[in-house]
């Protein structure tokens, strides 16, 4: 269930970032800098957002 939600989130974000290239550019490159050659900006932005979600999960933040 959780994996399916993340896949859906990526799909939705990818669509949104493809519709707004400036927003995608900001998400994918700030503050880390330019993308590697050949990287798709919208895809990098979507994965950046998904990674942020994963890193902010309680499971990630708390040791048991």
The first five atom37 places (N, CA, C, CB, O) and aatype in JSON, in Angstrom:
{
  "aatype": [20, 20, 20, 20, 20, 20, 20, 20, 20, 20, 20, 20, 20, 20, 20, 20, 20, 20, 20, 20, 20, 20, 20, 20, 20, 20, 20, 20, 20, 20, 20, 20, 20, 20, 20, 20, 20, 20, 20, 20, 20, 20, 20, 20, 20, 20, 20, 20, 20, 20, 20, 20, 20, 20, 20, 20, 20, 20, 20, 20, 20, 20, 20, 20],
  "atom_mask": [
    [1, 1, 1, 1, 1],
    [1, 1, 1, 1, 1],
    [1, 1, 1, 1, 1],
    [1, 1, 1, 1, 1],
    [1, 1, 1, 1, 1],
    [1, 1, 1, 1, 1],
    [1, 1, 1, 1, 1],
    [1, 1, 1, 1, 1],
    [1, 1, 1, 1, 1],
    [1, 1, 1, 1, 1],
    [1, 1, 1, 1, 1],
    [1, 1, 1, 1, 1],
    [1, 1, 1, 1, 1],
    [1, 1, 1, 1, 1],
    [1, 1, 1, 1, 1],
    [1, 1, 1, 1, 1],
    [1, 1, 1, 1, 1],
    [1, 1, 1, 1, 1],
    [1, 1, 1, 1, 1],
    [1, 1, 1, 1, 1],
    [1, 1, 1, 1, 1],
    [1, 1, 1, 1, 1],
    [1, 1, 1, 1, 1],
    [1, 1, 1, 1, 1],
    [1, 1, 1, 1, 1],
    [1, 1, 1, 1, 1],
    [1, 1, 1, 1, 1],
    [1, 1, 1, 1, 1],
    [1, 1, 1, 1, 1],
    [1, 1, 1, 1, 1],
    [1, 1, 1, 1, 1],
    [1, 1, 1, 1, 1],
    [1, 1, 1, 1, 1],
    [1, 1, 1, 1, 1],
    [1, 1, 1, 1, 1],
    [1, 1, 1, 1, 1],
    [1, 1, 1, 1, 1],
    [1, 1, 1, 1, 1],
    [1, 1, 1, 1, 1],
    [1, 1, 1, 1, 1],
    [1, 1, 1, 1, 1],
    [1, 1, 1, 1, 1],
    [1, 1, 1, 1, 1],
    [1, 1, 1, 1, 1],
    [1, 1, 1, 1, 1],
    [1, 1, 1, 1, 1],
    [1, 1, 1, 1, 1],
    [1, 1, 1, 1, 1],
    [1, 1, 1, 1, 1],
    [1, 1, 1, 1, 1],
    [1, 1, 1, 1, 1],
    [1, 1, 1, 1, 1],
    [1, 1, 1, 1, 1],
    [1, 1, 1, 1, 1],
    [1, 1, 1, 1, 1],
    [1, 1, 1, 1, 1],
    [1, 1, 1, 1, 1],
    [1, 1, 1, 1, 1],
    [1, 1, 1, 1, 1],
    [1, 1, 1, 1, 1],
    [1, 1, 1, 1, 1],
    [1, 1, 1, 1, 1],
    [1, 1, 1, 1, 1],
    [1, 1, 1, 1, 1]
  ],
  "atom_positions": [
    [[0.82, -1.19, 0.0], [0.0, 0.0, 0.0], [0.87, 1.26, 0.0], [-0.94, 0.0, 1.2], [0.62, 2.18, -0.77]],
    [[1.88, 1.29, 0.87], [2.75, 2.46, 0.94], [3.53, 2.65, -0.35], [3.7, 2.33, 2.11], [3.7, 3.78, -0.82]],
    [[4.01, 1.57, -0.93], [4.75, 1.66, -2.19], [3.85, 2.19, -3.3], [5.32, 0.29, -2.59], [4.27, 3.02, -4.11]],
    [[2.62, 1.72, -3.33], [1.68, 2.19, -4.36], [1.42, 3.68, -4.21], [0.35, 1.41, -4.27], [1.3, 4.39, -5.21]],
    [[1.33, 4.16, -2.99], [1.13, 5.59, -2.76], [2.32, 6.4, -3.27], [0.9, 5.87, -1.27], [2.14, 7.47, -3.85]],
    [[3.52, 5.89, -3.05], [4.71, 6.6, -3.53], [4.78, 6.6, -5.06], [5.98, 5.96, -2.95], [5.17, 7.6, -5.67]],
    [[4.4, 5.5, -5.66], [4.37, 5.44, -7.13], [3.34, 6.44, -7.67], [4.03, 3.99, -7.62], [3.62, 7.15, -8.63]],
    [[2.17, 6.49, -7.05], [1.15, 7.45, -7.46], [1.63, 8.88, -7.27], [-0.15, 7.23, -6.67], [1.39, 9.74, -8.12]],
    [[2.3, 9.14, -6.16], [2.84, 10.48, -5.9], [3.84, 10.87, -6.98], [3.51, 10.54, -4.52], [3.78, 11.98, -7.51]],
    [[4.75, 9.96, -7.31], [5.74, 10.26, -8.36], [5.05, 10.56, -9.69], [6.72, 9.08, -8.53], [5.41, 11.51, -10.37]],
    [[4.08, 9.75, -10.04], [3.36, 9.92, -11.3], [2.66, 11.29, -11.35], [2.32, 8.78, -11.49], [2.72, 11.99, -12.36]],
    [[2.01, 11.66, -10.24], [1.31, 12.94, -10.18], [2.3, 14.11, -10.23], [0.47, 13.01, -8.9], [2.08, 15.09, -10.95]],
    [[3.36, 14.01, -9.47], [4.36, 15.08, -9.48], [5.03, 15.22, -10.84], [5.41, 14.82, -8.42], [5.27, 16.34, -11.3]],
    [[5.32, 14.1, -11.48], [5.94, 14.14, -12.81], [5.05, 14.89, -13.79], [6.21, 12.7, -13.32], [5.53, 15.72, -14.57]],
    [[3.76, 14.6, -13.75], [2.82, 15.3, -14.62], [2.82, 16.8, -14.32], [1.39, 14.72, -14.45], [2.89, 17.63, -15.23]],
    [[2.76, 17.12, -13.03], [2.74, 18.54, -12.64], [4.02, 19.26, -13.07], [2.55, 18.67, -11.13], [3.96, 20.37, -13.6]],
    [[5.16, 18.63, -12.83], [6.43, 19.28, -13.17], [6.63, 19.39, -14.68], [7.59, 18.5, -12.56], [7.28, 20.33, -15.15]],
    [[6.08, 18.47, -15.44], [6.16, 18.6, -16.91], [5.32, 19.77, -17.4], [5.71, 17.3, -17.59], [5.62, 20.36, -18.44]],
    [[4.26, 20.11, -16.66], [3.42, 21.24, -17.03], [4.0, 22.58, -16.58], [2.04, 21.07, -16.44], [3.62, 23.63, -17.09]],
    [[4.93, 22.54, -15.63], [5.53, 23.77, -15.09], [7.05, 23.61, -15.01], [4.94, 24.11, -13.67], [7.59, 23.33, -13.94]],
    [[7.74, 23.79, -16.15], [9.19, 23.57, -16.2], [9.98, 24.45, -15.22], [9.68, 23.81, -17.59], [11.0, 24.0, -14.7]],
    [[9.53, 25.67, -14.97], [10.26, 26.54, -14.04], [10.21, 25.98, -12.62], [9.68, 27.98, -14.07], [11.2, 26.01, -11.89]],
    [[9.06, 25.47, -12.24], [8.9, 24.86, -10.92], [9.77, 23.59, -10.82], [7.4, 24.51, -10.65], [10.39, 23.34, -9.79]],
    [[9.81, 22.82, -11.89], [10.63, 21.61, -11.92], [12.11, 21.97, -11.8], [10.38, 20.83, -13.22], [12.84, 21.32, -11.06]],
    [[12.53, 22.98, -12.51], [13.93, 23.42, -12.47], [14.33, 23.82, -11.04], [14.16, 24.6, -13.44], [15.4, 23.45, -10.56]],
    [[13.46, 24.57, -10.39], [13.75, 25.0, -9.02], [13.85, 23.8, -8.08], [12.67, 25.96, -8.53], [14.78, 23.74, -7.27]],
    [[12.92, 22.87, -8.17], [12.93, 21.71, -7.27], [14.14, 20.82, -7.51], [11.64, 20.9, -7.46], [14.75, 20.31, -6.57]],
    [[14.5, 20.65, -8.77], [15.57, 19.7, -9.11], [16.97, 20.27, -8.92], [15.41, 19.26, -10.54], [17.92, 19.5, -8.8]],
    [[17.11, 21.58, -8.89], [18.47, 22.14, -8.88], [18.81, 23.03, -7.69], [18.67, 22.91, -10.11], [19.98, 23.34, -7.47]],
    [[17.82, 23.45, -6.93], [18.12, 24.35, -5.82], [18.05, 23.59, -4.51], [17.15, 25.55, -5.8], [17.01, 23.0, -4.24]],
    [[19.02, 23.57, -3.72], [20.27, 24.31, -3.75], [21.46, 23.51, -4.27], [20.58, 24.81, -2.39], [22.59, 23.97, -4.18]],
    [[21.23, 22.3, -4.83], [22.36, 21.42, -5.14], [23.11, 21.75, -6.42], [21.88, 20.03, -5.24], [24.24, 21.3, -6.6]],
    [[22.51, 22.53, -7.31], [23.19, 22.9, -8.54], [22.63, 22.19, -9.75], [24.65, 22.62, -8.43], [21.63, 21.48, -9.66]],
    [[23.29, 22.37, -10.89], [22.76, 21.84, -12.15], [22.67, 20.31, -12.17], [23.62, 22.31, -13.29], [23.41, 19.61, -11.49]],
    [[21.74, 19.85, -12.98], [21.58, 18.41, -13.17], [22.68, 17.86, -14.07], [20.2, 18.09, -13.78], [23.28, 18.61, -14.84]],
    [[22.94, 16.57, -13.98], [23.92, 15.96, -14.89], [23.39, 16.01, -16.32], [24.22, 14.5, -14.48], [22.18, 16.05, -16.54]],
    [[24.3, 16.02, -17.29], [23.87, 16.02, -18.68], [22.93, 14.84, -18.98], [25.09, 15.97, -19.62], [23.18, 13.71, -18.55]],
    [[21.88, 15.12, -19.71], [20.93, 14.08, -20.11], [19.82, 13.81, -19.12], [21.66, 12.82, -20.36], [18.88, 13.08, -19.43]],
    [[19.89, 14.39, -17.93], [18.85, 14.17, -16.93], [17.6, 14.97, -17.29], [19.35, 14.55, -15.51], [17.7, 16.13, -17.69]],
    [[16.45, 14.35, -17.13], [15.19, 15.06, -17.39], [14.81, 15.84, -16.13], [14.04, 14.06, -17.79], [14.69, 15.27, -15.05]],
    [[14.63, 17.14, -16.29], [14.37, 18.02, -15.15], [13.11, 17.62, -14.39], [14.25, 19.45, -15.63], [13.13, 17.56, -13.16]],
    [[12.02, 17.36, -15.09], [10.77, 17.01, -14.42], [10.9, 15.71, -13.63], [9.64, 16.89, -15.45], [10.38, 15.6, -12.52]],
    [[11.58, 14.74, -14.19], [11.77, 13.46, -13.5], [12.63, 13.64, -12.26], [12.39, 12.43, -14.45], [12.33, 13.08, -11.2]],
    [[13.71, 14.41, -12.38], [14.58, 14.67, -11.24], [13.81, 15.41, -10.14], [15.81, 15.49, -11.67], [13.99, 15.12, -8.96]],
    [[12.97, 16.35, -10.52], [12.18, 17.09, -9.54], [11.2, 16.17, -8.82], [11.42, 18.24, -10.22], [11.04, 16.25, -7.61]],
    [[10.54, 15.3, -9.58], [9.59, 14.36, -8.98], [10.28, 13.42, -8.0], [8.86, 13.56, -10.07], [9.78, 13.17, -6.91]],
    [[11.43, 12.89, -8.4], [12.16, 11.99, -7.5], [12.69, 12.73, -6.28], [13.33, 11.32, -8.25], [12.76, 12.15, -5.19]],
    [[13.06, 13.99, -6.44], [13.51, 14.79, -5.3], [12.39, 14.93, -4.27], [13.98, 16.19, -5.76], [12.63, 14.8, -3.07]],
    [[11.19, 15.18, -4.74], [10.04, 15.32, -3.85], [9.71, 13.99, -3.17], [8.81, 15.83, -4.62], [9.42, 13.96, -1.97]],
    [[9.75, 12.9, -3.92], [9.47, 11.58, -3.34], [10.54, 11.24, -2.28], [9.44, 10.48, -4.45], [10.21, 10.73, -1.21]],
    [[11.79, 11.53, -2.58], [12.86, 11.27, -1.61], [12.65, 12.1, -0.35], [14.23, 11.59, -2.22], [12.91, 11.62, 0.76]],
    [[12.19, 13.31, -0.51], [11.92, 14.16, 0.65], [10.83, 13.55, 1.53], [11.5, 15.57, 0.2], [10.94, 13.58, 2.76]],
    [[9.81, 13.01, 0.91], [8.74, 12.35, 1.66], [9.32, 11.17, 2.45], [7.61, 11.86, 0.71], [9.03, 11.01, 3.64]],
    [[10.12, 10.36, 1.79], [10.7, 9.19, 2.45], [11.61, 9.59, 3.61], [11.49, 8.35, 1.45], [11.58, 8.97, 4.67]],
    [[12.39, 10.63, 3.41], [13.32, 11.06, 4.46], [12.61, 11.69, 5.65], [14.32, 12.02, 3.9], [13.18, 11.8, 6.73]],
    [[11.38, 12.13, 5.45], [10.63, 12.74, 6.53], [9.66, 11.79, 7.23], [9.88, 13.91, 6.01], [8.89, 12.23, 8.09]],
    [[9.67, 10.53, 6.88], [8.83, 9.54, 7.56], [9.34, 9.3, 8.98], [8.8, 8.22, 6.77], [10.54, 9.35, 9.23]],
    [[8.43, 9.04, 9.88], [8.82, 8.72, 11.25], [9.8, 7.54, 11.28], [7.58, 8.41, 12.09], [10.73, 7.53, 12.09]],
    [[9.59, 6.57, 10.41], [10.47, 5.39, 10.37], [11.9, 5.79, 10.04], [9.96, 4.37, 9.34], [12.85, 5.15, 10.5]],
    [[12.06, 6.83, 9.26], [13.4, 7.29, 8.88], [14.03, 8.09, 10.01], [13.34, 8.13, 7.61], [15.23, 8.01, 10.24]],
    [[13.21, 8.85, 10.71], [13.72, 9.78, 11.71], [13.96, 9.16, 13.09], [12.79, 10.91, 11.85], [14.8, 9.64, 13.85]],
    [[13.24, 8.11, 13.4], [13.31, 7.53, 14.73], [14.02, 6.19, 14.74], [11.93, 7.37, 15.3], [13.79, 5.34, 13.88]],
    [[14.88, 6.0, 15.7], [15.5, 4.7, 15.88], [14.63, 3.88, 16.82], [16.95, 4.84, 16.44], [14.01, 4.42, 17.73]],
    [[14.59, 2.61, 16.6], [13.81, 1.74, 17.49], [14.73, 0.74, 18.12], [12.68, 1.01, 16.74], [14.28, -0.09, 18.91]]
  ]
}
